[in-house]
């Protein structure tokens, strides 16, 4: 079964991909995720506080975007 090759012990480690992380991009990624989480929570708060059905639908649409 060739699709189960990864379970075998005969792995050629020279074919493995190397990787590295750029600290600036990691920080940028963290900041983007934090900003997105803040925006989502802010929109959810405004959705709950909306008084009219149109306001709720508008904030729900904004959150979906």
PDBQT receptor file of N, H, CA, C and O in Angstrom, charges set to zero:
ATOM      1  N   UNK A   1       0.840  -1.183   0.000  1.00  0.00    +0.000 N 
ATOM      2  CA  UNK A   1       0.000   0.000   0.000  1.00  0.00    +0.000 C 
ATOM      3  C   UNK A   1       0.889   1.252   0.000  1.00  0.00    +0.000 C 
ATOM      4  O   UNK A   1       1.389   1.651   1.051  1.00  0.00    +0.000 OA
ATOM      5  N   UNK A   2       1.082   1.856  -1.137  1.00  0.00    +0.000 N 
ATOM      6  H   UNK A   2       0.676   1.532  -1.992  1.00  0.00    +0.000 HD
ATOM      7  CA  UNK A   2       1.995   3.010  -1.213  1.00  0.00    +0.000 C 
ATOM      8  C   UNK A   2       1.519   4.226  -0.438  1.00  0.00    +0.000 C 
ATOM      9  O   UNK A   2       2.339   5.062  -0.059  1.00  0.00    +0.000 OA
ATOM     10  N   UNK A   3       0.216   4.355  -0.190  1.00  0.00    +0.000 N 
ATOM     11  H   UNK A   3      -0.451   3.677  -0.499  1.00  0.00    +0.000 HD
ATOM     12  CA  UNK A   3      -0.266   5.528   0.532  1.00  0.00    +0.000 C 
ATOM     13  C   UNK A   3       0.066   5.465   2.018  1.00  0.00    +0.000 C 
ATOM     14  O   UNK A   3      -0.114   6.459   2.720  1.00  0.00    +0.000 OA
ATOM     15  N   UNK A   4       0.537   4.349   2.509  1.00  0.00    +0.000 N 
ATOM     16  H   UNK A   4       0.683   3.541   1.938  1.00  0.00    +0.000 HD
ATOM     17  CA  UNK A   4       0.927   4.222   3.911  1.00  0.00    +0.000 C 
ATOM     18  C   UNK A   4       2.445   4.256   4.077  1.00  0.00    +0.000 C 
ATOM     19  O   UNK A   4       2.958   3.779   5.090  1.00  0.00    +0.000 OA
ATOM     20  N   UNK A   5       3.177   4.809   3.104  1.00  0.00    +0.000 N 
ATOM     21  H   UNK A   5       2.760   5.196   2.281  1.00  0.00    +0.000 HD
ATOM     22  CA  UNK A   5       4.629   4.881   3.169  1.00  0.00    +0.000 C 
ATOM     23  C   UNK A   5       5.130   5.606   4.401  1.00  0.00    +0.000 C 
ATOM     24  O   UNK A   5       6.158   5.241   4.971  1.00  0.00    +0.000 OA
ATOM     25  N   UNK A   6       4.413   6.620   4.807  1.00  0.00    +0.000 N 
ATOM     26  H   UNK A   6       3.577   6.917   4.345  1.00  0.00    +0.000 HD
ATOM     27  CA  UNK A   6       4.883   7.432   5.920  1.00  0.00    +0.000 C 
ATOM     28  C   UNK A   6       4.943   6.656   7.223  1.00  0.00    +0.000 C 
ATOM     29  O   UNK A   6       5.563   7.118   8.180  1.00  0.00    +0.000 OA
ATOM     30  N   UNK A   7       4.319   5.496   7.285  1.00  0.00    +0.000 N 
ATOM     31  H   UNK A   7       3.815   5.121   6.507  1.00  0.00    +0.000 HD
ATOM     32  CA  UNK A   7       4.359   4.695   8.503  1.00  0.00    +0.000 C 
ATOM     33  C   UNK A   7       5.604   3.822   8.567  1.00  0.00    +0.000 C 
ATOM     34  O   UNK A   7       5.965   3.346   9.643  1.00  0.00    +0.000 OA
ATOM     35  N   UNK A   8       6.264   3.605   7.441  1.00  0.00    +0.000 N 
ATOM     36  H   UNK A   8       5.971   3.991   6.567  1.00  0.00    +0.000 HD
ATOM     37  CA  UNK A   8       7.425   2.727   7.397  1.00  0.00    +0.000 C 
ATOM     38  C   UNK A   8       8.662   3.379   7.983  1.00  0.00    +0.000 C 
ATOM     39  O   UNK A   8       8.689   4.591   8.196  1.00  0.00    +0.000 OA
ATOM     40  N   UNK A   9       9.675   2.589   8.241  1.00  0.00    +0.000 N 
ATOM     41  H   UNK A   9       9.653   1.605   8.068  1.00  0.00    +0.000 HD
ATOM     42  CA  UNK A   9      10.899   3.096   8.826  1.00  0.00    +0.000 C 
ATOM     43  C   UNK A   9      11.910   3.555   7.786  1.00  0.00    +0.000 C 
ATOM     44  O   UNK A   9      12.914   4.171   8.144  1.00  0.00    +0.000 OA
ATOM     45  N   UNK A  10      11.676   3.275   6.518  1.00  0.00    +0.000 N 
ATOM     46  H   UNK A  10      10.860   2.774   6.227  1.00  0.00    +0.000 HD
ATOM     47  CA  UNK A  10      12.634   3.615   5.478  1.00  0.00    +0.000 C 
ATOM     48  C   UNK A  10      12.417   5.000   4.900  1.00  0.00    +0.000 C 
ATOM     49  O   UNK A  10      12.265   5.145   3.687  1.00  0.00    +0.000 OA
ATOM     50  N   UNK A  11      12.399   6.010   5.736  1.00  0.00    +0.000 N 
ATOM     51  H   UNK A  11      12.522   5.893   6.721  1.00  0.00    +0.000 HD
ATOM     52  CA  UNK A  11      12.172   7.374   5.279  1.00  0.00    +0.000 C 
ATOM     53  C   UNK A  11      13.507   7.994   4.890  1.00  0.00    +0.000 C 
ATOM     54  O   UNK A  11      14.465   7.963   5.662  1.00  0.00    +0.000 OA
ATOM     55  N   UNK A  12      13.561   8.561   3.678  1.00  0.00    +0.000 N 
ATOM     56  H   UNK A  12      12.783   8.586   3.051  1.00  0.00    +0.000 HD
ATOM     57  CA  UNK A  12      14.764   9.248   3.226  1.00  0.00    +0.000 C 
ATOM     58  C   UNK A  12      14.712  10.686   3.737  1.00  0.00    +0.000 C 
ATOM     59  O   UNK A  12      13.966  11.512   3.212  1.00  0.00    +0.000 OA
ATOM     60  N   UNK A  13      15.498  10.974   4.751  1.00  0.00    +0.000 N 
ATOM     61  H   UNK A  13      16.104  10.303   5.178  1.00  0.00    +0.000 HD
ATOM     62  CA  UNK A  13      15.449  12.286   5.384  1.00  0.00    +0.000 C 
ATOM     63  C   UNK A  13      16.026  13.394   4.513  1.00  0.00    +0.000 C 
ATOM     64  O   UNK A  13      15.824  14.573   4.802  1.00  0.00    +0.000 OA
ATOM     65  N   UNK A  14      16.735  13.035   3.456  1.00  0.00    +0.000 N 
ATOM     66  H   UNK A  14      16.899  12.077   3.221  1.00  0.00    +0.000 HD
ATOM     67  CA  UNK A  14      17.281  14.062   2.570  1.00  0.00    +0.000 C 
ATOM     68  C   UNK A  14      16.193  14.719   1.733  1.00  0.00    +0.000 C 
ATOM     69  O   UNK A  14      16.417  15.783   1.157  1.00  0.00    +0.000 OA
ATOM     70  N   UNK A  15      15.021  14.104   1.658  1.00  0.00    +0.000 N 
ATOM     71  H   UNK A  15      14.838  13.240   2.126  1.00  0.00    +0.000 HD
ATOM     72  CA  UNK A  15      13.923  14.674   0.890  1.00  0.00    +0.000 C 
ATOM     73  C   UNK A  15      13.045  15.614   1.713  1.00  0.00    +0.000 C 
ATOM     74  O   UNK A  15      12.120  16.227   1.180  1.00  0.00    +0.000 OA
ATOM     75  N   UNK A  16      13.330  15.730   3.004  1.00  0.00    +0.000 N 
ATOM     76  H   UNK A  16      14.081  15.232   3.437  1.00  0.00    +0.000 HD
ATOM     77  CA  UNK A  16      12.527  16.590   3.872  1.00  0.00    +0.000 C 
ATOM     78  C   UNK A  16      12.781  18.056   3.538  1.00  0.00    +0.000 C 
ATOM     79  O   UNK A  16      13.898  18.445   3.196  1.00  0.00    +0.000 OA
ATOM     80  N   UNK A  17      11.744  18.849   3.643  1.00  0.00    +0.000 N 
ATOM     81  H   UNK A  17      10.837  18.534   3.921  1.00  0.00    +0.000 HD
ATOM     82  CA  UNK A  17      11.888  20.281   3.381  1.00  0.00    +0.000 C 
ATOM     83  C   UNK A  17      12.382  20.992   4.627  1.00  0.00    +0.000 C 
ATOM     84  O   UNK A  17      11.918  20.730   5.737  1.00  0.00    +0.000 OA
ATOM     85  N   UNK A  18      13.308  21.874   4.432  1.00  0.00    +0.000 N 
ATOM     86  H   UNK A  18      13.685  22.087   3.531  1.00  0.00    +0.000 HD
ATOM     87  CA  UNK A  18      13.784  22.700   5.535  1.00  0.00    +0.000 C 
ATOM     88  C   UNK A  18      12.889  23.924   5.653  1.00  0.00    +0.000 C 
ATOM     89  O   UNK A  18      12.219  24.300   4.692  1.00  0.00    +0.000 OA
ATOM     90  N   UNK A  19      12.875  24.528   6.787  1.00  0.00    +0.000 N 
ATOM     91  H   UNK A  19      13.419  24.223   7.568  1.00  0.00    +0.000 HD
ATOM     92  CA  UNK A  19      12.043  25.704   6.975  1.00  0.00    +0.000 C 
ATOM     93  C   UNK A  19      12.675  26.683   7.932  1.00  0.00    +0.000 C 
ATOM     94  O   UNK A  19      13.553  26.337   8.723  1.00  0.00    +0.000 OA
ATOM     95  N   UNK A  20      12.212  27.904   7.844  1.00  0.00    +0.000 N 
ATOM     96  H   UNK A  20      11.499  28.184   7.201  1.00  0.00    +0.000 HD
ATOM     97  CA  UNK A  20      12.674  28.929   8.769  1.00  0.00    +0.000 C 
ATOM     98  C   UNK A  20      11.545  29.934   8.956  1.00  0.00    +0.000 C 
ATOM     99  O   UNK A  20      10.601  29.973   8.166  1.00  0.00    +0.000 OA
ATOM    100  N   UNK A  21      11.644  30.730   9.983  1.00  0.00    +0.000 N 
ATOM    101  H   UNK A  21      12.410  30.699  10.625  1.00  0.00    +0.000 HD
ATOM    102  CA  UNK A  21      10.631  31.733  10.287  1.00  0.00    +0.000 C 
ATOM    103  C   UNK A  21      11.297  33.092  10.364  1.00  0.00    +0.000 C 
ATOM    104  O   UNK A  21      12.349  33.258  10.982  1.00  0.00    +0.000 OA
ATOM    105  N   UNK A  22      10.667  34.053   9.728  1.00  0.00    +0.000 N 
ATOM    106  H   UNK A  22       9.812  33.918   9.226  1.00  0.00    +0.000 HD
ATOM    107  CA  UNK A  22      11.133  35.428   9.818  1.00  0.00    +0.000 C 
ATOM    108  C   UNK A  22      10.417  36.058  11.008  1.00  0.00    +0.000 C 
ATOM    109  O   UNK A  22       9.192  36.169  10.987  1.00  0.00    +0.000 OA
ATOM    110  N   UNK A  23      11.145  36.476  12.048  1.00  0.00    +0.000 N 
ATOM    111  H   UNK A  23      12.141  36.386  12.065  1.00  0.00    +0.000 HD
ATOM    112  CA  UNK A  23      10.496  37.032  13.244  1.00  0.00    +0.000 C 
ATOM    113  C   UNK A  23       9.581  38.222  12.940  1.00  0.00    +0.000 C 
ATOM    114  O   UNK A  23       8.552  38.387  13.595  1.00  0.00    +0.000 OA
ATOM    115  N   UNK A  24       9.935  39.039  11.976  1.00  0.00    +0.000 N 
ATOM    116  H   UNK A  24      10.771  38.905  11.444  1.00  0.00    +0.000 HD
ATOM    117  CA  UNK A  24       9.092  40.188  11.636  1.00  0.00    +0.000 C 
ATOM    118  C   UNK A  24       7.751  39.727  11.070  1.00  0.00    +0.000 C 
ATOM    119  O   UNK A  24       6.710  40.299  11.393  1.00  0.00    +0.000 OA
ATOM    120  N   UNK A  25       7.774  38.690  10.221  1.00  0.00    +0.000 N 
ATOM    121  H   UNK A  25       8.619  38.225   9.958  1.00  0.00    +0.000 HD
ATOM    122  CA  UNK A  25       6.521  38.186   9.658  1.00  0.00    +0.000 C 
ATOM    123  C   UNK A  25       5.679  37.470  10.710  1.00  0.00    +0.000 C 
ATOM    124  O   UNK A  25       4.450  37.522  10.666  1.00  0.00    +0.000 OA
ATOM    125  N   UNK A  26       6.330  36.809  11.645  1.00  0.00    +0.000 N 
ATOM    126  H   UNK A  26       7.329  36.767  11.681  1.00  0.00    +0.000 HD
ATOM    127  CA  UNK A  26       5.597  36.169  12.741  1.00  0.00    +0.000 C 
ATOM    128  C   UNK A  26       4.895  37.232  13.579  1.00  0.00    +0.000 C 
ATOM    129  O   UNK A  26       3.733  37.063  13.949  1.00  0.00    +0.000 OA
ATOM    130  N   UNK A  27       5.585  38.313  13.876  1.00  0.00    +0.000 N 
ATOM    131  H   UNK A  27       6.528  38.450  13.575  1.00  0.00    +0.000 HD
ATOM    132  CA  UNK A  27       4.986  39.408  14.633  1.00  0.00    +0.000 C 
ATOM    133  C   UNK A  27       3.838  40.051  13.853  1.00  0.00    +0.000 C 
ATOM    134  O   UNK A  27       2.788  40.349  14.422  1.00  0.00    +0.000 OA
ATOM    135  N   UNK A  28       4.036  40.261  12.567  1.00  0.00    +0.000 N 
ATOM    136  H   UNK A  28       4.889  40.019  12.105  1.00  0.00    +0.000 HD
ATOM    137  CA  UNK A  28       2.976  40.826  11.731  1.00  0.00    +0.000 C 
ATOM    138  C   UNK A  28       1.753  39.909  11.697  1.00  0.00    +0.000 C 
ATOM    139  O   UNK A  28       0.619  40.384  11.741  1.00  0.00    +0.000 OA
ATOM    140  N   UNK A  29       1.979  38.618  11.619  1.00  0.00    +0.000 N 
ATOM    141  H   UNK A  29       2.901  38.232  11.583  1.00  0.00    +0.000 HD
ATOM    142  CA  UNK A  29       0.890  37.648  11.635  1.00  0.00    +0.000 C 
ATOM    143  C   UNK A  29       0.130  37.696  12.958  1.00  0.00    +0.000 C 
ATOM    144  O   UNK A  29      -1.100  37.647  12.977  1.00  0.00    +0.000 OA
ATOM    145  N   UNK A  30       0.866  37.793  14.060  1.00  0.00    +0.000 N 
ATOM    146  H   UNK A  30       1.865  37.833  14.045  1.00  0.00    +0.000 HD
ATOM    147  CA  UNK A  30       0.236  37.884  15.374  1.00  0.00    +0.000 C 
ATOM    148  C   UNK A  30      -0.603  39.155  15.489  1.00  0.00    +0.000 C 
ATOM    149  O   UNK A  30      -1.722  39.123  16.001  1.00  0.00    +0.000 OA
ATOM    150  N   UNK A  31      -0.064  40.259  15.018  1.00  0.00    +0.000 N 
ATOM    151  H   UNK A  31       0.845  40.286  14.602  1.00  0.00    +0.000 HD
ATOM    152  CA  UNK A  31      -0.804  41.525  15.084  1.00  0.00    +0.000 C 
ATOM    153  C   UNK A  31      -2.061  41.490  14.215  1.00  0.00    +0.000 C 
ATOM    154  O   UNK A  31      -3.103  42.014  14.611  1.00  0.00    +0.000 OA
ATOM    155  N   UNK A  32      -1.968  40.882  13.047  1.00  0.00    +0.000 N 
ATOM    156  H   UNK A  32      -1.122  40.457  12.726  1.00  0.00    +0.000 HD
ATOM    157  CA  UNK A  32      -3.142  40.764  12.175  1.00  0.00    +0.000 C 
ATOM    158  C   UNK A  32      -4.212  39.900  12.830  1.00  0.00    +0.000 C 
ATOM    159  O   UNK A  32      -5.398  40.221  12.749  1.00  0.00    +0.000 OA
ATOM    160  N   UNK A  33      -3.815  38.816  13.472  1.00  0.00    +0.000 N 
ATOM    161  H   UNK A  33      -2.851  38.555  13.537  1.00  0.00    +0.000 HD
ATOM    162  CA  UNK A  33      -4.776  37.940  14.150  1.00  0.00    +0.000 C 
ATOM    163  C   UNK A  33      -5.418  38.643  15.339  1.00  0.00    +0.000 C 
ATOM    164  O   UNK A  33      -6.618  38.498  15.572  1.00  0.00    +0.000 OA
ATOM    165  N   UNK A  34      -4.626  39.404  16.092  1.00  0.00    +0.000 N 
ATOM    166  H   UNK A  34      -3.652  39.521  15.903  1.00  0.00    +0.000 HD
ATOM    167  CA  UNK A  34      -5.159  40.133  17.240  1.00  0.00    +0.000 C 
ATOM    168  C   UNK A  34      -6.140  41.217  16.780  1.00  0.00    +0.000 C 
ATOM    169  O   UNK A  34      -7.185  41.409  17.402  1.00  0.00    +0.000 OA
ATOM    170  N   UNK A  35      -5.812  41.919  15.705  1.00  0.00    +0.000 N 
ATOM    171  H   UNK A  35      -4.964  41.763  15.200  1.00  0.00    +0.000 HD
ATOM    172  CA  UNK A  35      -6.706  42.942  15.172  1.00  0.00    +0.000 C 
ATOM    173  C   UNK A  35      -8.002  42.330  14.664  1.00  0.00    +0.000 C 
ATOM    174  O   UNK A  35      -9.075  42.896  14.874  1.00  0.00    +0.000 OA
ATOM    175  N   UNK A  36      -7.919  41.192  14.003  1.00  0.00    +0.000 N 
ATOM    176  H   UNK A  36      -7.048  40.733  13.831  1.00  0.00    +0.000 HD
ATOM    177  CA  UNK A  36      -9.120  40.515  13.508  1.00  0.00    +0.000 C 
ATOM    178  C   UNK A  36     -10.002  40.046  14.664  1.00  0.00    +0.000 C 
ATOM    179  O   UNK A  36     -11.227  40.142  14.588  1.00  0.00    +0.000 OA
ATOM    180  N   UNK A  37      -9.389  39.542  15.727  1.00  0.00    +0.000 N 
ATOM    181  H   UNK A  37      -8.394  39.464  15.788  1.00  0.00    +0.000 HD
ATOM    182  CA  UNK A  37     -10.156  39.094  16.894  1.00  0.00    +0.000 C 
ATOM    183  C   UNK A  37     -10.841  40.278  17.561  1.00  0.00    +0.000 C 
ATOM    184  O   UNK A  37     -11.999  40.178  17.965  1.00  0.00    +0.000 OA
ATOM    185  N   UNK A  38     -10.136  41.396  17.678  1.00  0.00    +0.000 N 
ATOM    186  H   UNK A  38      -9.195  41.478  17.349  1.00  0.00    +0.000 HD
ATOM    187  CA  UNK A  38     -10.727  42.603  18.261  1.00  0.00    +0.000 C 
ATOM    188  C   UNK A  38     -11.906  43.087  17.411  1.00  0.00    +0.000 C 
ATOM    189  O   UNK A  38     -12.958  43.439  17.945  1.00  0.00    +0.000 OA
ATOM    190  N   UNK A  39     -11.726  43.101  16.109  1.00  0.00    +0.000 N 
ATOM    191  H   UNK A  39     -10.871  42.815  15.676  1.00  0.00    +0.000 HD
ATOM    192  CA  UNK A  39     -12.799  43.550  15.222  1.00  0.00    +0.000 C 
ATOM    193  C   UNK A  39     -14.018  42.636  15.324  1.00  0.00    +0.000 C 
ATOM    194  O   UNK A  39     -15.151  43.115  15.354  1.00  0.00    +0.000 OA
ATOM    195  N   UNK A  40     -13.794  41.332  15.377  1.00  0.00    +0.000 N 
ATOM    196  H   UNK A  40     -12.874  40.943  15.352  1.00  0.00    +0.000 HD
ATOM    197  CA  UNK A  40     -14.910  40.388  15.484  1.00  0.00    +0.000 C 
ATOM    198  C   UNK A  40     -15.664  40.575  16.792  1.00  0.00    +0.000 C 
ATOM    199  O   UNK A  40     -16.895  40.557  16.808  1.00  0.00    +0.000 OA
ATOM    200  N   UNK A  41     -14.936  40.755  17.887  1.00  0.00    +0.000 N 
ATOM    201  H   UNK A  41     -13.936  40.770  17.874  1.00  0.00    +0.000 HD
ATOM    202  CA  UNK A  41     -15.608  40.954  19.175  1.00  0.00    +0.000 C 
ATOM    203  C   UNK A  41     -16.331  42.296  19.222  1.00  0.00    +0.000 C 
ATOM    204  O   UNK A  41     -17.404  42.400  19.816  1.00  0.00    +0.000 OA
ATOM    205  N   UNK A  42     -15.763  43.303  18.614  1.00  0.00    +0.000 N 
ATOM    206  H   UNK A  42     -14.891  43.219  18.132  1.00  0.00    +0.000 HD
ATOM    207  CA  UNK A  42     -16.395  44.618  18.576  1.00  0.00    +0.000 C 
ATOM    208  C   UNK A  42     -17.698  44.570  17.774  1.00  0.00    +0.000 C 
ATOM    209  O   UNK A  42     -18.713  45.132  18.185  1.00  0.00    +0.000 OA
ATOM    210  N   UNK A  43     -17.654  43.898  16.636  1.00  0.00    +0.000 N 
ATOM    211  H   UNK A  43     -16.829  43.441  16.302  1.00  0.00    +0.000 HD
ATOM    212  CA  UNK A  43     -18.866  43.778  15.814  1.00  0.00    +0.000 C 
ATOM    213  C   UNK A  43     -19.917  42.951  16.532  1.00  0.00    +0.000 C 
ATOM    214  O   UNK A  43     -21.104  43.267  16.459  1.00  0.00    +0.000 OA
ATOM    215  N   UNK A  44     -19.502  41.898  17.226  1.00  0.00    +0.000 N 
ATOM    216  H   UNK A  44     -18.537  41.642  17.285  1.00  0.00    +0.000 HD
ATOM    217  CA  UNK A  44     -20.461  41.086  17.986  1.00  0.00    +0.000 C 
ATOM    218  C   UNK A  44     -21.114  41.916  19.085  1.00  0.00    +0.000 C 
ATOM    219  O   UNK A  44     -22.311  41.778  19.338  1.00  0.00    +0.000 OA
ATOM    220  N   UNK A  45     -20.342  42.770  19.735  1.00  0.00    +0.000 N 
ATOM    221  H   UNK A  45     -19.370  42.882  19.529  1.00  0.00    +0.000 HD
ATOM    222  CA  UNK A  45     -20.884  43.643  20.774  1.00  0.00    +0.000 C 
ATOM    223  C   UNK A  45     -21.892  44.621  20.190  1.00  0.00    +0.000 C 
ATOM    224  O   UNK A  45     -22.952  44.850  20.772  1.00  0.00    +0.000 OA
ATOM    225  N   UNK A  46     -21.561  45.197  19.040  1.00  0.00    +0.000 N 
ATOM    226  H   UNK A  46     -20.700  45.011  18.567  1.00  0.00    +0.000 HD
ATOM    227  CA  UNK A  46     -22.473  46.138  18.392  1.00  0.00    +0.000 C 
ATOM    228  C   UNK A  46     -23.731  45.434  17.894  1.00  0.00    +0.000 C 
ATOM    229  O   UNK A  46     -24.813  46.021  17.895  1.00  0.00    +0.000 OA
ATOM    230  N   UNK A  47     -23.594  44.189  17.472  1.00  0.00    +0.000 N 
ATOM    231  H   UNK A  47     -22.715  43.712  17.472  1.00  0.00    +0.000 HD
ATOM    232  CA  UNK A  47     -24.744  43.411  17.023  1.00  0.00    +0.000 C 
ATOM    233  C   UNK A  47     -25.734  43.211  18.166  1.00  0.00    +0.000 C 
ATOM    234  O   UNK A  47     -26.944  43.336  17.979  1.00  0.00    +0.000 OA
ATOM    235  N   UNK A  48     -25.219  42.906  19.328  1.00  0.00    +0.000 N 
ATOM    236  H   UNK A  48     -24.236  42.805  19.480  1.00  0.00    +0.000 HD
ATOM    237  CA  UNK A  48     -26.088  42.710  20.499  1.00  0.00    +0.000 C 
ATOM    238  C   UNK A  48     -26.737  44.020  20.918  1.00  0.00    +0.000 C 
ATOM    239  O   UNK A  48     -27.896  44.034  21.334  1.00  0.00    +0.000 OA
ATOM    240  N   UNK A  49     -25.999  45.124  20.811  1.00  0.00    +0.000 N 
ATOM    241  H   UNK A  49     -25.058  45.113  20.473  1.00  0.00    +0.000 HD
ATOM    242  CA  UNK A  49     -26.507  46.414  21.272  1.00  0.00    +0.000 C 
ATOM    243  C   UNK A  49     -27.440  47.090  20.267  1.00  0.00    +0.000 C 
ATOM    244  O   UNK A  49     -28.088  48.081  20.603  1.00  0.00    +0.000 OA
ATOM    245  N   UNK A  50     -27.515  46.573  19.051  1.00  0.00    +0.000 N 
ATOM    246  H   UNK A  50     -26.988  45.768  18.779  1.00  0.00    +0.000 HD
ATOM    247  CA  UNK A  50     -28.370  47.203  18.036  1.00  0.00    +0.000 C 
ATOM    248  C   UNK A  50     -29.830  47.126  18.461  1.00  0.00    +0.000 C 
ATOM    249  O   UNK A  50     -30.287  46.102  18.970  1.00  0.00    +0.000 OA
ATOM    250  N   UNK A  51     -30.550  48.211  18.249  1.00  0.00    +0.000 N 
ATOM    251  H   UNK A  51     -30.179  49.043  17.836  1.00  0.00    +0.000 HD
ATOM    252  CA  UNK A  51     -31.939  48.281  18.716  1.00  0.00    +0.000 C 
ATOM    253  C   UNK A  51     -32.953  47.926  17.642  1.00  0.00    +0.000 C 
ATOM    254  O   UNK A  51     -34.057  47.485  17.961  1.00  0.00    +0.000 OA
ATOM    255  N   UNK A  52     -32.606  48.107  16.391  1.00  0.00    +0.000 N 
ATOM    256  H   UNK A  52     -31.709  48.465  16.132  1.00  0.00    +0.000 HD
ATOM    257  CA  UNK A  52     -33.571  47.839  15.320  1.00  0.00    +0.000 C 
ATOM    258  C   UNK A  52     -33.162  46.569  14.567  1.00  0.00    +0.000 C 
ATOM    259  O   UNK A  52     -31.987  46.204  14.547  1.00  0.00    +0.000 OA
ATOM    260  N   UNK A  53     -34.139  45.904  13.951  1.00  0.00    +0.000 N 
ATOM    261  H   UNK A  53     -35.093  46.201  13.967  1.00  0.00    +0.000 HD
ATOM    262  CA  UNK A  53     -33.808  44.718  13.154  1.00  0.00    +0.000 C 
ATOM    263  C   UNK A  53     -32.861  45.049  11.989  1.00  0.00    +0.000 C 
ATOM    264  O   UNK A  53     -31.991  44.248  11.648  1.00  0.00    +0.000 OA
ATOM    265  N   UNK A  54     -33.035  46.226  11.386  1.00  0.00    +0.000 N 
ATOM    266  H   UNK A  54     -33.742  46.877  11.664  1.00  0.00    +0.000 HD
ATOM    267  CA  UNK A  54     -32.138  46.621  10.304  1.00  0.00    +0.000 C 
ATOM    268  C   UNK A  54     -30.712  46.817  10.822  1.00  0.00    +0.000 C 
ATOM    269  O   UNK A  54     -29.749  46.453  10.148  1.00  0.00    +0.000 OA
ATOM    270  N   UNK A  55     -30.581  47.386  12.003  1.00  0.00    +0.000 N 
ATOM    271  H   UNK A  55     -31.363  47.682  12.550  1.00  0.00    +0.000 HD
ATOM    272  CA  UNK A  55     -29.256  47.568  12.601  1.00  0.00    +0.000 C 
ATOM    273  C   UNK A  55     -28.591  46.236  12.890  1.00  0.00    +0.000 C 
ATOM    274  O   UNK A  55     -27.395  46.067  12.649  1.00  0.00    +0.000 OA
ATOM    275  N   UNK A  56     -29.370  45.284  13.411  1.00  0.00    +0.000 N 
ATOM    276  H   UNK A  56     -30.341  45.422  13.607  1.00  0.00    +0.000 HD
ATOM    277  CA  UNK A  56     -28.821  43.955  13.690  1.00  0.00    +0.000 C 
ATOM    278  C   UNK A  56     -28.380  43.263  12.400  1.00  0.00    +0.000 C 
ATOM    279  O   UNK A  56     -27.314  42.650  12.340  1.00  0.00    +0.000 OA
ATOM    280  N   UNK A  57     -29.219  43.375  11.375  1.00  0.00    +0.000 N 
ATOM    281  H   UNK A  57     -30.085  43.872  11.424  1.00  0.00    +0.000 HD
ATOM    282  CA  UNK A  57     -28.865  42.747  10.094  1.00  0.00    +0.000 C 
ATOM    283  C   UNK A  57     -27.633  43.408   9.484  1.00  0.00    +0.000 C 
ATOM    284  O   UNK A  57     -26.804  42.738   8.868  1.00  0.00    +0.000 OA
ATOM    285  N   UNK A  58     -27.517  44.705   9.654  1.00  0.00    +0.000 N 
ATOM    286  H   UNK A  58     -28.190  45.249  10.154  1.00  0.00    +0.000 HD
ATOM    287  CA  UNK A  58     -26.352  45.419   9.117  1.00  0.00    +0.000 C 
ATOM    288  C   UNK A  58     -25.075  44.976   9.817  1.00  0.00    +0.000 C 
ATOM    289  O   UNK A  58     -24.067  44.712   9.161  1.00  0.00    +0.000 OA
ATOM    290  N   UNK A  59     -25.111  44.893  11.141  1.00  0.00    +0.000 N 
ATOM    291  H   UNK A  59     -25.930  45.108  11.673  1.00  0.00    +0.000 HD
ATOM    292  CA  UNK A  59     -23.923  44.452  11.866  1.00  0.00    +0.000 C 
ATOM    293  C   UNK A  59     -23.609  42.993  11.605  1.00  0.00    +0.000 C 
ATOM    294  O   UNK A  59     -22.443  42.598  11.583  1.00  0.00    +0.000 OA
ATOM    295  N   UNK A  60     -24.646  42.187  11.407  1.00  0.00    +0.000 N 
ATOM    296  H   UNK A  60     -25.593  42.507  11.425  1.00  0.00    +0.000 HD
ATOM    297  CA  UNK A  60     -24.425  40.788  11.069  1.00  0.00    +0.000 C 
ATOM    298  C   UNK A  60     -23.749  40.660   9.699  1.00  0.00    +0.000 C 
ATOM    299  O   UNK A  60     -22.855  39.836   9.508  1.00  0.00    +0.000 OA
ATOM    300  N   UNK A  61     -24.193  41.486   8.760  1.00  0.00    +0.000 N 
ATOM    301  H   UNK A  61     -24.919  42.156   8.916  1.00  0.00    +0.000 HD
ATOM    302  CA  UNK A  61     -23.568  41.498   7.431  1.00  0.00    +0.000 C 
ATOM    303  C   UNK A  61     -22.112  41.974   7.522  1.00  0.00    +0.000 C 
ATOM    304  O   UNK A  61     -21.232  41.434   6.852  1.00  0.00    +0.000 OA
ATOM    305  N   UNK A  62     -21.873  42.979   8.349  1.00  0.00    +0.000 N 
ATOM    306  H   UNK A  62     -22.588  43.418   8.893  1.00  0.00    +0.000 HD
ATOM    307  CA  UNK A  62     -20.492  43.468   8.529  1.00  0.00    +0.000 C 
ATOM    308  C   UNK A  62     -19.615  42.362   9.132  1.00  0.00    +0.000 C 
ATOM    309  O   UNK A  62     -18.464  42.191   8.732  1.00  0.00    +0.000 OA
ATOM    310  N   UNK A  63     -20.155  41.631  10.075  1.00  0.00    +0.000 N 
ATOM    311  H   UNK A  63     -21.090  41.771  10.401  1.00  0.00    +0.000 HD
ATOM    312  CA  UNK A  63     -19.391  40.537  10.675  1.00  0.00    +0.000 C 
ATOM    313  C   UNK A  63     -19.131  39.409   9.695  1.00  0.00    +0.000 C 
ATOM    314  O   UNK A  63     -18.088  38.757   9.755  1.00  0.00    +0.000 OA
ATOM    315  N   UNK A  64     -20.071  39.177   8.797  1.00  0.00    +0.000 N 
ATOM    316  H   UNK A  64     -20.918  39.706   8.749  1.00  0.00    +0.000 HD
ATOM    317  CA  UNK A  64     -19.879  38.121   7.795  1.00  0.00    +0.000 C 
ATOM    318  C   UNK A  64     -18.783  38.494   6.811  1.00  0.00    +0.000 C 
ATOM    319  O   UNK A  64     -18.078  37.626   6.297  1.00  0.00    +0.000 OA
ATOM    320  N   UNK A  65     -18.643  39.790   6.550  1.00  0.00    +0.000 N 
ATOM    321  H   UNK A  65     -19.216  40.495   6.967  1.00  0.00    +0.000 HD
ATOM    322  CA  UNK A  65     -17.581  40.228   5.643  1.00  0.00    +0.000 C 
ATOM    323  C   UNK A  65     -16.235  40.071   6.295  1.00  0.00    +0.000 C 
ATOM    324  O   UNK A  65     -15.213  40.388   5.686  1.00  0.00    +0.000 OA
TER     325      UNK A  65
